[in-house]
Amino acid sequence: MLSGTVVAAVLFAALLHASWNALVKSSTDKDLDTALIHLIGSLLAIPLVLWVGLPEPAAWPYIAASLCVHIGYYLALTGAYRHGDLGLTYPLMRGVAPMLVALSATLTLGEHLTPLAWAGVLGICGGVMVLGLSAQALKVPKAIAFALANAVIIAMYTVIDGLGVRLSGNAIAYVVTLFLLDGWPFGLMVWAKRKGEFTRYARKRWPIATLGACASLGSYGIALWAMTQAPVATVAALRETSVLFAVLLGAWLLKEAFTVRRALGTAIILGGVVALRLA
């Protein structure tokens, strides 16, 4: 059974994750915002690395692999948000990934979920898909393509980081080292293409981007810590309750419709959370 502490922590991480994604979606330029948030996250990680130190050498190959995969994540993320609503693309990205993680965790992590845990994972994923899929999806095939590609990428880095953090000797050291290095590749790619625009945008947007960077760091840090306390597949699924927060934020801040279908998806997700808590 998942402890109440782990459940509460991952739910809070989910809220943080939805919050910084809503910031990106609400911005006038998705590429610049994503690059700025993660560059600031890398800068924020510098004093944290000096404080907690570096992870064990065994974790470094996983950090390197995760950094490479994350470049694809940022490209697919900004592509999805350019072509579709937060309420459509975010659930698709986050809903497919936990199923892929659960399927691969048996081979890569040696984890075997109980039937009730599987019910919880499938319930959350199913509810997320109900939230995301609609007739609108057929009208924005590029958004769907980017979102589904990103689901595969999310599953890849989740498994990589789940393995790496367990070998790191210190979950916080793994997280802050990952963030120290993670923001630079995509950020410098965007800066090299759009130097003047990037500088002007950063001057206006940096206070809000700093909040997004803190939310991103806190969200993934909590999730990776939780993966040292509970099966990766269950943490990955529970973290996708962020979709509930994303839908609410989308309706509140971005004026996206909260329909009966989305209410049904919300109920299914909550049922999945209960099943995971009891598993």
C-alpha positions as CSV (number, residue, x, y, z in Angstrom):
1,M,0.0,0.0,0.0
2,L,1.3,3.5,-0.9
3,S,1.9,5.5,2.2
4,G,-0.2,8.6,2.8
5,T,3.0,10.7,2.7
6,V,4.0,9.5,-0.7
7,V,0.5,10.0,-2.1
8,A,0.2,13.5,-0.7
9,A,3.7,14.4,-2.0
10,V,3.1,13.1,-5.5
11,L,-0.3,14.9,-5.7
12,F,1.4,18.1,-4.7
13,A,4.0,17.4,-7.4
14,A,1.2,16.9,-9.9
15,L,-0.2,20.4,-9.0
16,L,3.2,21.9,-9.6
17,H,3.6,20.2,-12.9
18,A,0.3,21.3,-14.2
19,S,1.1,24.9,-13.1
20,W,4.2,25.3,-15.1
21,N,2.6,23.6,-18.1
22,A,-0.2,26.1,-17.9
23,L,2.4,28.9,-17.8
24,V,3.9,27.7,-21.0
25,K,0.5,27.3,-22.7
26,S,-0.5,30.8,-21.6
27,S,2.6,32.4,-23.0
28,T,2.8,34.2,-26.3
29,D,5.8,32.1,-27.5
30,K,6.0,28.5,-26.4
31,D,9.6,27.9,-27.5
32,L,11.0,31.0,-25.7
33,D,9.0,30.3,-22.6
34,T,10.1,26.6,-22.4
35,A,13.7,27.5,-23.0
36,L,13.6,30.4,-20.4
37,I,11.9,28.3,-17.7
38,H,14.5,25.5,-18.0
39,L,17.5,27.8,-18.3
40,I,16.4,29.5,-15.1
41,G,15.9,26.1,-13.5
42,S,19.5,25.2,-14.4
43,L,20.7,28.5,-12.7
44,L,18.6,27.8,-9.6
45,A,20.2,24.3,-9.4
46,I,23.7,25.7,-9.1
47,P,23.6,26.6,-5.3
48,L,21.6,23.4,-4.6
49,V,24.3,21.2,-6.2
50,L,27.0,23.1,-4.2
51,W,24.9,22.3,-1.1
52,V,24.0,18.7,-1.5
53,G,26.8,17.5,-3.8
54,L,26.9,15.2,-6.8
55,P,25.2,11.7,-7.1
56,E,27.2,8.5,-7.1
57,P,29.2,7.7,-10.3
58,A,26.8,4.8,-11.2
59,A,24.0,7.3,-11.8
60,W,25.9,9.5,-14.4
61,P,25.1,7.3,-17.4
62,Y,21.4,7.6,-16.6
63,I,21.7,11.4,-16.2
64,A,23.5,11.6,-19.6
65,A,20.8,9.5,-21.3
66,S,18.0,11.5,-19.6
67,L,19.5,14.8,-20.9
68,C,19.4,13.5,-24.4
69,V,15.8,12.3,-24.2
70,H,14.7,15.6,-22.6
71,I,15.7,17.5,-25.7
72,G,13.1,15.6,-27.6
73,Y,10.6,16.2,-24.8
74,Y,11.0,19.9,-25.0
75,L,10.7,19.9,-28.8
76,A,7.5,17.7,-28.7
77,L,6.0,19.7,-25.8
78,T,6.3,23.1,-27.6
79,G,5.0,21.5,-30.8
80,A,1.9,20.1,-29.1
81,Y,1.1,23.4,-27.4
82,R,1.5,25.4,-30.6
83,H,-1.1,23.2,-32.4
84,G,-3.6,22.3,-29.6
85,D,-5.3,23.3,-26.3
86,L,-3.7,22.5,-23.0
87,G,-6.9,20.5,-22.1
88,L,-6.4,18.3,-25.2
89,T,-2.7,17.8,-25.6
90,Y,-1.6,17.7,-21.9
91,P,-3.9,14.7,-21.1
92,L,-2.8,12.8,-24.1
93,M,0.9,13.3,-23.3
94,R,0.5,12.3,-19.7
95,G,-2.2,9.6,-20.1
96,V,-0.4,7.2,-22.4
97,A,3.0,7.4,-20.7
98,P,2.2,5.6,-17.4
99,M,0.8,2.6,-19.3
100,L,4.1,2.4,-21.2
101,V,6.1,2.8,-18.0
102,A,4.0,0.1,-16.3
103,L,4.5,-2.3,-19.2
104,S,8.3,-1.7,-19.3
105,A,8.9,-1.6,-15.5
106,T,8.7,-5.4,-15.2
107,L,11.7,-5.8,-17.6
108,T,13.7,-2.8,-16.7
109,L,13.1,-2.4,-13.0
110,G,11.8,-5.9,-12.0
111,E,8.6,-4.4,-10.6
112,H,5.4,-6.5,-10.5
113,L,2.2,-4.7,-9.8
114,T,-0.7,-6.3,-8.0
115,P,-4.1,-6.6,-9.8
116,L,-5.4,-3.7,-7.7
117,A,-2.4,-1.5,-8.6
118,W,-2.9,-2.4,-12.3
119,A,-6.5,-1.3,-11.9
120,G,-5.4,2.0,-10.4
121,V,-2.8,2.6,-13.2
122,L,-5.3,1.8,-15.9
123,G,-8.0,3.8,-14.2
124,I,-5.9,6.9,-14.1
125,C,-4.7,6.4,-17.7
126,G,-8.2,5.8,-18.9
127,G,-9.6,8.8,-17.1
128,V,-6.8,11.0,-18.5
129,M,-7.6,9.7,-22.0
130,V,-11.3,10.5,-21.5
131,L,-10.2,14.1,-20.6
132,G,-8.1,14.5,-23.6
133,L,-9.9,12.7,-26.5
134,S,-12.7,14.5,-28.2
135,A,-14.0,15.3,-31.6
136,Q,-11.6,18.2,-31.6
137,A,-8.7,15.8,-31.8
138,L,-9.6,14.9,-35.4
139,K,-9.2,18.6,-36.3
140,V,-5.7,19.0,-34.9
141,P,-3.7,16.0,-36.1
142,K,-0.4,17.8,-35.6
143,A,-1.2,18.4,-32.0
144,I,-2.1,14.7,-31.5
145,A,1.1,13.5,-33.2
146,F,3.3,15.7,-31.1
147,A,1.4,14.7,-27.9
148,L,1.6,10.9,-28.6
149,A,5.3,11.2,-29.5
150,N,5.9,13.0,-26.3
151,A,4.1,10.2,-24.4
152,V,6.7,7.8,-25.6
153,I,9.5,10.2,-24.7
154,I,8.0,10.8,-21.2
155,A,7.9,7.0,-20.6
156,M,11.6,6.7,-21.7
157,Y,12.9,9.4,-19.4
158,T,10.7,8.2,-16.5
159,V,12.2,4.7,-16.6
160,I,15.8,6.1,-17.1
161,D,15.5,8.4,-14.2
162,G,13.7,5.8,-12.0
163,L,16.8,3.6,-12.5
164,G,19.3,6.4,-12.1
165,V,17.8,7.9,-8.9
166,R,18.0,4.5,-7.2
167,L,21.7,4.3,-8.0
168,S,22.5,7.8,-7.1
169,G,22.8,7.4,-3.3
170,N,20.9,10.6,-2.8
171,A,17.7,11.5,-4.7
172,I,18.1,15.2,-4.2
173,A,21.6,15.1,-5.6
174,Y,20.4,13.3,-8.7
175,V,17.5,15.8,-9.2
176,V,19.5,19.0,-8.8
177,T,22.4,17.6,-11.0
178,L,19.9,16.7,-13.7
179,F,18.4,20.2,-13.6
180,L,21.8,21.8,-13.5
181,L,22.6,20.3,-16.9
182,D,19.1,19.9,-18.4
183,G,18.2,23.4,-19.3
184,W,21.2,24.3,-21.4
185,P,20.9,22.1,-24.6
186,F,17.4,23.2,-25.6
187,G,17.8,26.7,-24.1
188,L,21.0,27.4,-26.1
189,M,19.4,25.9,-29.3
190,V,16.5,28.4,-29.0
191,W,18.9,31.3,-28.0
192,A,21.2,30.6,-31.0
193,K,18.2,30.8,-33.4
194,R,16.5,33.8,-31.8
195,K,19.1,35.8,-29.8
196,G,17.5,39.3,-30.0
197,E,14.0,38.0,-29.4
198,F,15.1,35.8,-26.5
199,T,16.8,38.6,-24.7
200,R,13.8,40.9,-25.0
201,Y,11.4,38.1,-24.0
202,A,13.5,37.2,-21.0
203,R,13.6,40.7,-19.6
204,K,9.7,40.8,-19.6
205,R,9.0,37.2,-18.6
206,W,11.7,36.2,-16.1
207,P,9.6,36.7,-12.9
208,I,6.9,34.4,-14.1
209,A,9.4,32.0,-15.7
210,T,11.2,31.8,-12.4
211,L,8.0,30.6,-10.8
212,G,7.6,28.0,-13.5
213,A,11.2,26.9,-13.0
214,C,10.7,26.4,-9.3
215,A,7.5,24.5,-10.0
216,S,9.2,22.3,-12.5
217,L,12.2,21.6,-10.2
218,G,9.9,20.8,-7.2
219,S,7.5,18.7,-9.3
220,Y,10.1,16.3,-10.7
221,G,12.2,16.3,-7.6
222,I,9.3,15.1,-5.5
223,A,8.4,12.5,-8.2
224,L,11.9,11.0,-8.3
225,W,12.1,10.9,-4.5
226,A,8.8,9.0,-4.5
227,M,10.3,6.5,-7.0
228,T,12.8,5.6,-4.3
229,Q,9.9,4.9,-1.9
230,A,7.4,3.1,-4.2
231,P,7.2,1.4,-7.6
232,V,8.0,3.7,-10.5
233,A,4.9,2.7,-12.4
234,T,2.5,3.6,-9.6
235,V,4.3,6.9,-8.9
236,A,4.2,7.7,-12.7
237,A,0.5,7.0,-12.8
238,L,-0.3,8.9,-9.6
239,R,1.7,11.9,-10.9
240,E,-0.6,12.1,-13.9
241,T,-3.4,13.4,-11.7
242,S,-1.7,16.6,-12.8
243,V,-4.1,16.4,-15.7
244,L,-7.0,17.2,-13.3
245,F,-5.2,20.3,-12.2
246,A,-4.4,21.2,-15.9
247,V,-8.0,20.9,-16.9
248,L,-9.1,23.1,-14.0
249,L,-6.3,25.6,-14.7
250,G,-7.2,25.5,-18.4
251,A,-10.8,26.3,-17.6
252,W,-10.0,29.0,-15.1
253,L,-7.0,30.8,-16.6
254,L,-7.3,29.9,-20.3
255,K,-11.1,29.9,-20.6
256,E,-11.2,26.3,-22.0
257,A,-14.5,24.5,-21.6
258,F,-15.1,22.1,-18.7
259,T,-17.5,19.6,-20.2
260,V,-19.5,16.6,-19.0
261,R,-16.9,14.4,-20.6
262,R,-14.1,16.0,-18.6
263,A,-16.2,15.6,-15.4
264,L,-16.5,11.9,-16.2
265,G,-12.7,11.6,-16.8
266,T,-12.1,13.3,-13.5
267,A,-14.2,10.8,-11.7
268,I,-12.4,7.9,-13.3
269,I,-9.0,9.3,-12.4
270,L,-10.1,9.7,-8.8
271,G,-11.2,6.1,-8.7
272,G,-7.7,5.1,-10.0
273,V,-6.1,7.1,-7.3
274,V,-8.1,5.3,-4.6
275,A,-7.1,1.9,-6.1
276,L,-3.5,2.9,-6.0
277,R,-3.7,4.0,-2.5
278,L,-5.3,0.7,-1.4
279,A,-3.0,-1.5,-3.6
